Amino acid sequence: MTSVDSRERARTASRRDHRMHGGNRFKLGLFGLNCSNGLTMTKAPERWEASWENNLKAAKMSEAAGLEFILPVARWHGYRGETDSEGTSLETLTWATGLLAATNDLVAFGTVHVPLINPIFAAKQCITADRIGQGRFGLNIVSGWNAGEFDMFGAQLLEHDERYAYSEEWSTIVKRVWNEHEPFDFAGKYFNLKGVMIKPKPYGEGRPLLLSAGSSRAGRAFAARHADCLFMVAVDAETLPQEIAALREQAGRPIGVYASGHVICRRTEKETQDYYHYIVHEMGDWDAAEHMADIRRGGQSVSAEWLQQMKARLISGTGTLPMIGDPDTVANKFKFLCDAGLNGMAFGLVNYIDDFPFFSTEVLPRMERLGLRGAM
């Protein structure tokens, strides 16, 4: 055996101890930067342009500041209106692979609607990304919900809970591809596979992190059985402690719990509220918000007040948890979420490149002082 062979074996003996396994109490990642407008539905001229060059620059900025991860949105149709937010997007597995090649420490997730891609092909793509990133790739499993996107693929959108039964088979196959070294057959309700064997395996020993985005009872049950982390929609921050405790009890094992949010932060509370008013009420794409609200409410009757609040939240951050205020307010909101049991948040910004430096120099040091994060 040559010395080169020995070094290769030593290098791949175990998976890299990446930032998602690091010691920060509250982990952070940028969310949705692969899509036009990011998480917003605003017509403000400074809104996000999801070019590859901008994605690469934002990823490197977040890595330099010590953030743990980046998480994309898998989207095939936009939300109409003048902005058609998320109508232009970069495919997530390719996107993650490119960013892993261009960074050193950041974890990059790919997001996959499992009914739209074969599990064998997806497993191979993930292995390739993981090897390029030397163990820094993660997979976000989504069961799907957008009927129009499924129609475009000619795929059937199953009844809600059955989607997770499908995802269960899909995930089981992918994990077996990653872990097993002998050919195997799989006979299930949705897949009938013969002689499955894929080489190489993921980087080192073990497999990529699995993240599951689901807030329904069936979605959370699926995450409890299969995922390393649950990515939840936090509608009401006050009920989070009970929700998270119930989820971890259901899992019966350690599981990370992350939420999605959006940050609007300026030096003072007044500056922040003025900018929020500008983004939402002066420059908001209310037609796009109306379209998305119709999808979200699924034909249910809601009050006019509730609908207006929903649209405003959709414009400012696609319905994610608002983290709006001056730096002290935002840092203390993160502390509340951490104390409630969250392990971290994936968040959007109006413009990831323009807004991140202020977040990095003003919010992150306050989080350090609150004991949420260590110094870089």
C-alpha positions as CSV (number, residue, x, y, z in Angstrom):
1,M,0.0,0.0,0.0
2,T,1.4,3.4,-1.0
3,S,1.6,6.4,1.4
4,V,-1.0,8.1,-0.8
5,D,-3.4,5.2,-0.2
6,S,-2.8,5.5,3.5
7,R,-3.5,9.2,3.6
8,E,-6.7,8.7,1.6
9,R,-7.9,6.0,4.1
10,A,-7.1,8.3,7.1
11,R,-8.9,11.2,5.4
12,T,-12.1,9.3,4.9
13,A,-12.1,7.3,8.1
14,S,-14.8,9.3,9.7
15,R,-17.1,12.1,8.7
16,R,-16.0,15.7,9.2
17,D,-17.1,17.3,12.4
18,H,-18.8,20.2,10.7
19,R,-20.5,23.3,12.1
20,M,-23.9,21.7,12.6
21,H,-22.2,19.6,15.2
22,G,-20.5,22.6,16.8
23,G,-21.0,24.1,20.2
24,N,-23.1,27.1,19.5
25,R,-26.4,26.9,21.5
26,F,-28.4,28.5,18.7
27,K,-27.4,27.8,15.2
28,L,-28.1,30.0,12.2
29,G,-28.4,29.7,8.5
30,L,-29.5,31.8,5.5
31,F,-32.8,30.5,4.0
32,G,-34.2,30.9,0.5
33,L,-31.4,32.7,-1.2
34,N,-31.6,30.4,-4.2
35,C,-35.0,32.0,-5.1
36,S,-35.9,35.4,-6.6
37,N,-37.0,37.8,-3.9
38,G,-35.7,35.3,-1.3
39,L,-38.5,35.1,1.3
40,T,-40.1,38.4,0.5
41,M,-42.9,39.6,-1.7
42,T,-41.9,43.2,-2.0
43,K,-41.4,45.4,-5.1
44,A,-38.7,47.4,-3.3
45,P,-35.8,47.9,-5.8
46,E,-33.3,46.5,-3.3
47,R,-35.0,43.1,-3.2
48,W,-33.0,40.0,-3.7
49,E,-31.7,38.9,-7.1
50,A,-30.9,35.2,-6.9
51,S,-28.0,35.1,-9.4
52,W,-25.3,32.5,-8.9
53,E,-22.8,35.3,-8.2
54,N,-25.0,36.8,-5.5
55,N,-25.6,33.3,-3.9
56,L,-21.9,32.6,-3.8
57,K,-21.1,36.0,-2.3
58,A,-23.8,35.6,0.4
59,A,-22.7,32.1,1.2
60,K,-19.1,33.2,1.7
61,M,-20.1,36.1,3.8
62,S,-22.2,33.9,6.1
63,E,-19.4,31.4,6.4
64,A,-16.9,34.1,7.3
65,A,-19.2,35.3,10.1
66,G,-19.5,31.8,11.6
67,L,-23.0,30.8,10.5
68,E,-23.6,27.1,10.4
69,F,-25.6,26.4,7.2
70,I,-27.5,27.5,4.2
71,L,-30.9,26.1,3.2
72,P,-32.6,26.5,-0.2
73,V,-36.2,26.4,-1.1
74,A,-37.3,23.8,-3.7
75,R,-39.6,25.7,-6.0
76,W,-40.8,25.2,-9.5
77,H,-43.6,27.8,-9.8
78,G,-43.6,31.4,-8.4
79,Y,-46.4,33.2,-6.6
80,R,-47.5,35.4,-9.5
81,G,-48.2,39.1,-9.0
82,E,-45.7,41.7,-10.3
83,T,-42.7,40.2,-8.6
84,D,-43.6,36.4,-9.1
85,S,-41.5,35.7,-5.9
86,E,-39.6,32.4,-6.1
87,G,-40.6,32.1,-9.8
88,T,-36.9,32.2,-10.7
89,S,-34.9,29.7,-8.7
90,L,-31.7,27.6,-8.8
91,E,-32.2,23.8,-8.5
92,T,-31.2,22.9,-5.0
93,L,-28.9,19.8,-5.3
94,T,-26.8,21.4,-8.0
95,W,-26.8,24.7,-6.1
96,A,-25.6,23.0,-2.9
97,T,-22.9,21.1,-4.8
98,G,-21.5,24.3,-6.3
99,L,-21.5,26.1,-2.9
100,L,-19.8,23.2,-1.2
101,A,-17.0,23.3,-3.7
102,A,-16.6,27.0,-3.1
103,T,-16.6,27.0,0.8
104,N,-14.7,25.2,3.5
105,D,-16.8,25.0,6.6
106,L,-20.4,25.9,5.8
107,V,-23.0,23.1,5.7
108,A,-25.2,23.3,2.5
109,F,-28.5,21.5,2.3
110,G,-30.3,20.4,-0.8
111,T,-34.1,20.4,-0.7
112,V,-36.0,17.7,-2.5
113,H,-39.7,17.1,-3.2
114,V,-39.5,13.3,-2.9
115,P,-42.3,12.4,-5.3
116,L,-40.6,14.3,-8.1
117,I,-37.2,12.4,-8.1
118,N,-36.3,8.8,-8.0
119,P,-34.6,7.8,-4.7
120,I,-31.7,5.9,-6.4
121,F,-30.9,8.9,-8.5
122,A,-31.3,11.3,-5.6
123,A,-29.1,9.1,-3.3
124,K,-26.3,9.2,-6.0
125,Q,-26.6,13.0,-6.4
126,C,-26.4,13.5,-2.6
127,I,-23.3,11.2,-2.4
128,T,-21.6,13.3,-5.0
129,A,-22.4,16.6,-3.2
130,D,-21.3,15.1,0.1
131,R,-18.0,14.0,-1.3
132,I,-17.3,17.4,-2.9
133,G,-18.1,19.0,0.5
134,Q,-16.2,16.4,2.5
135,G,-19.1,15.6,4.7
136,R,-20.8,19.0,4.8
137,F,-23.9,18.1,2.7
138,G,-27.4,17.8,4.2
139,L,-30.7,16.7,2.7
140,N,-34.0,18.4,3.4
141,I,-36.9,16.0,2.7
142,V,-40.2,17.6,1.6
143,S,-43.3,15.5,0.8
144,G,-44.8,18.3,-1.4
145,W,-48.0,20.3,-1.3
146,N,-48.2,22.5,-4.4
147,A,-50.7,20.9,-6.8
148,G,-49.7,23.1,-9.7
149,E,-46.1,22.0,-9.5
150,F,-47.0,18.4,-9.3
151,D,-49.2,18.9,-12.4
152,M,-46.3,20.3,-14.3
153,F,-44.3,17.1,-13.6
154,G,-47.3,14.8,-14.4
155,A,-47.0,13.5,-10.8
156,Q,-49.8,12.6,-8.5
157,L,-50.2,14.6,-5.3
158,L,-51.3,12.0,-2.8
159,E,-53.7,12.5,0.1
160,H,-51.9,14.4,2.9
161,D,-51.0,11.6,5.3
162,E,-50.2,9.2,2.4
163,R,-47.5,11.6,1.2
164,Y,-45.6,10.8,4.3
165,A,-46.0,7.0,3.8
166,Y,-44.5,7.5,0.4
167,S,-41.7,9.6,1.9
168,E,-41.1,6.9,4.4
169,E,-40.3,4.3,1.7
170,W,-38.3,6.9,-0.3
171,S,-36.2,7.8,2.8
172,T,-35.7,4.2,3.8
173,I,-34.3,3.4,0.3
174,V,-32.0,6.4,0.3
175,K,-30.5,5.5,3.7
176,R,-30.0,1.9,2.7
177,V,-28.2,3.1,-0.5
178,W,-25.9,5.2,1.7
179,N,-25.3,2.6,4.3
180,E,-25.3,-0.9,2.8
181,H,-22.4,-2.5,1.0
182,E,-24.1,-5.5,-0.5
183,P,-26.9,-5.4,-3.2
184,F,-30.4,-5.4,-1.8
185,D,-34.0,-5.7,-3.1
186,F,-36.8,-3.5,-1.9
187,A,-40.5,-4.4,-2.1
188,G,-42.9,-1.8,-0.9
189,K,-46.2,-0.1,-1.8
190,Y,-44.6,2.5,-4.0
191,F,-41.3,1.0,-5.0
192,N,-40.2,-2.4,-6.2
193,L,-36.4,-2.4,-6.7
194,K,-34.0,-5.2,-7.5
195,G,-30.3,-5.5,-7.0
196,V,-29.7,-2.0,-5.6
197,M,-26.0,-1.1,-5.2
198,I,-24.4,2.3,-5.5
199,K,-20.7,3.2,-5.2
200,P,-19.1,5.2,-3.8
201,K,-20.8,5.8,-0.4
202,P,-21.0,9.2,1.3
203,Y,-17.9,10.8,2.6
204,G,-16.3,8.9,5.4
205,E,-18.4,6.8,7.7
206,G,-22.1,7.6,8.3
207,R,-24.4,9.7,6.1
208,P,-25.5,13.3,5.4
209,L,-27.8,15.0,7.9
210,L,-31.5,14.5,7.2
211,L,-33.8,17.5,7.7
212,S,-37.6,17.2,7.4
213,A,-39.9,20.1,6.8
214,G,-43.3,19.3,8.2
215,S,-45.6,20.9,10.7
216,S,-48.7,18.6,10.5
217,R,-49.1,15.7,12.9
218,A,-48.1,13.3,10.1
219,G,-45.2,15.4,9.1
220,R,-43.8,15.6,12.6
221,A,-44.3,11.9,13.2
222,F,-42.3,11.2,10.0
223,A,-39.5,13.5,11.2
224,A,-39.5,11.8,14.6
225,R,-38.9,8.5,12.9
226,H,-36.5,9.4,10.1
227,A,-34.8,12.8,10.4
228,D,-31.9,14.2,12.4
229,C,-33.6,17.6,12.5
230,L,-37.2,18.9,12.1
231,F,-37.6,22.2,10.3
232,M,-40.9,23.6,11.6
233,V,-43.1,26.5,10.9
234,A,-43.5,28.4,14.2
235,V,-46.8,30.2,14.0
236,D,-47.1,31.1,17.6
237,A,-43.8,31.6,19.5
238,E,-45.6,31.4,22.9
239,T,-46.6,27.7,22.3
240,L,-43.2,26.6,21.2
241,P,-41.9,25.1,24.4
242,Q,-44.9,22.7,24.6
243,E,-44.7,21.8,20.9
244,I,-41.0,21.1,21.0
245,A,-41.2,19.0,24.2
246,A,-44.0,16.9,22.7
247,L,-42.0,16.4,19.5
248,R,-38.9,15.2,21.3
249,E,-40.9,12.9,23.6
250,Q,-42.5,11.4,20.4
251,A,-39.1,10.9,18.8
252,G,-37.7,9.1,21.9
253,R,-34.2,10.1,20.8
254,P,-32.2,13.3,20.3
255,I,-33.5,15.4,17.5
256,G,-32.7,18.9,16.4
257,V,-35.6,21.3,16.0
258,Y,-35.2,24.4,13.8
259,A,-37.6,27.1,12.7
260,S,-37.9,29.3,9.7
261,G,-37.9,33.1,10.1
262,H,-37.1,36.4,8.5
263,V,-35.1,39.3,10.0
264,I,-35.7,43.0,9.4
265,C,-33.3,44.9,11.6
266,R,-32.1,48.5,11.7
267,R,-30.2,50.6,14.3
268,T,-33.4,51.8,16.2
269,E,-36.8,50.5,16.6
270,K,-38.3,53.4,14.7
271,E,-35.9,52.9,11.8
272,T,-36.9,49.2,11.7
273,Q,-40.7,49.8,11.8
274,D,-40.3,52.5,9.1
275,Y,-38.4,50.1,6.9
276,Y,-41.0,47.3,7.6
277,H,-43.8,49.7,6.6
278,Y,-41.9,50.6,3.4
279,I,-41.2,46.9,2.5
280,V,-44.7,45.7,3.2
281,H,-47.3,48.5,3.0
282,E,-45.7,50.8,0.5
283,M,-43.9,48.3,-1.8
284,G,-45.6,45.0,-1.0
285,D,-46.8,42.8,-3.9
286,W,-50.3,42.3,-2.5
287,D,-51.5,40.4,-5.6
288,A,-48.8,37.8,-5.0
289,A,-49.7,37.6,-1.3
290,E,-53.3,37.1,-2.2
291,H,-52.4,34.2,-4.4
292,M,-50.3,32.6,-1.8
293,A,-52.9,33.2,1.0
294,D,-55.4,31.4,-1.2
295,I,-53.1,28.4,-1.4
296,R,-52.4,28.5,2.4
297,R,-55.9,28.7,3.6
298,G,-57.1,25.8,1.2
299,G,-60.6,27.2,0.7
300,Q,-61.3,27.7,4.5
301,S,-63.2,30.8,5.5
302,V,-61.1,33.2,7.6
303,S,-61.8,36.7,9.0
304,A,-60.8,39.8,7.0
305,E,-58.4,40.9,9.9
306,W,-56.7,37.5,10.0
307,L,-56.3,37.5,6.2
308,Q,-54.8,40.9,6.2
309,Q,-52.3,39.9,8.9
310,M,-51.4,36.8,6.9
311,K,-50.8,38.7,3.7
312,A,-48.5,41.2,5.5
313,R,-46.5,38.3,7.0
314,L,-46.3,36.6,3.6
315,I,-44.9,39.9,2.1
316,S,-42.3,40.4,4.7
317,G,-41.1,36.7,4.9
318,T,-43.3,34.2,3.1
319,G,-45.2,33.5,6.4
320,T,-42.1,32.6,8.4
321,L,-41.6,33.8,12.0
322,P,-40.9,37.6,12.0
323,M,-37.8,38.6,13.8
324,I,-38.3,42.4,13.5
325,G,-36.7,45.1,15.6
326,D,-33.5,46.8,16.6
327,P,-30.4,44.6,17.3
328,D,-31.2,44.1,21.0
329,T,-34.8,43.1,20.2
330,V,-33.8,40.6,17.6
331,A,-31.0,39.1,19.8
332,N,-33.5,38.7,22.7
333,K,-36.0,37.1,20.4
334,F,-33.4,34.5,19.4
335,K,-32.8,33.9,23.1
336,F,-36.5,33.4,23.7
337,L,-36.6,30.8,21.0
338,C,-33.4,29.1,22.3
339,D,-34.8,28.9,25.8
340,A,-38.0,27.5,24.3
341,G,-36.0,24.6,23.0
342,L,-35.2,25.5,19.4
343,N,-31.7,24.5,18.2
344,G,-31.6,27.2,15.6
345,M,-33.2,29.2,12.8
346,A,-33.0,29.4,9.0
347,F,-33.8,33.0,8.2
348,G,-34.3,35.3,5.2
349,L,-33.3,38.9,4.7
350,V,-34.7,41.5,2.2
351,N,-31.2,41.5,0.6
352,Y,-28.8,38.9,1.9
353,I,-25.7,40.8,0.7
354,D,-26.8,44.3,1.7
355,D,-28.4,43.4,5.0
356,F,-26.0,40.7,6.3
357,P,-23.0,42.9,7.3
358,F,-25.2,44.9,9.8
359,F,-26.7,41.6,11.2
360,S,-23.1,40.2,11.6
361,T,-21.7,43.3,13.3
362,E,-24.7,44.2,15.5
363,V,-26.8,41.1,16.2
364,L,-24.2,38.3,16.4
365,P,-22.1,40.0,19.1
366,R,-25.3,40.5,21.2
367,M,-26.1,36.8,20.7
368,E,-22.6,36.0,22.0
369,R,-23.2,38.1,25.1
370,L,-26.4,36.3,25.7
371,G,-24.6,33.0,25.6
372,L,-26.2,31.8,22.4
373,R,-23.1,31.7,20.3
374,G,-19.3,31.7,20.8
375,A,-17.0,34.3,19.4
376,M,-15.5,33.7,16.0
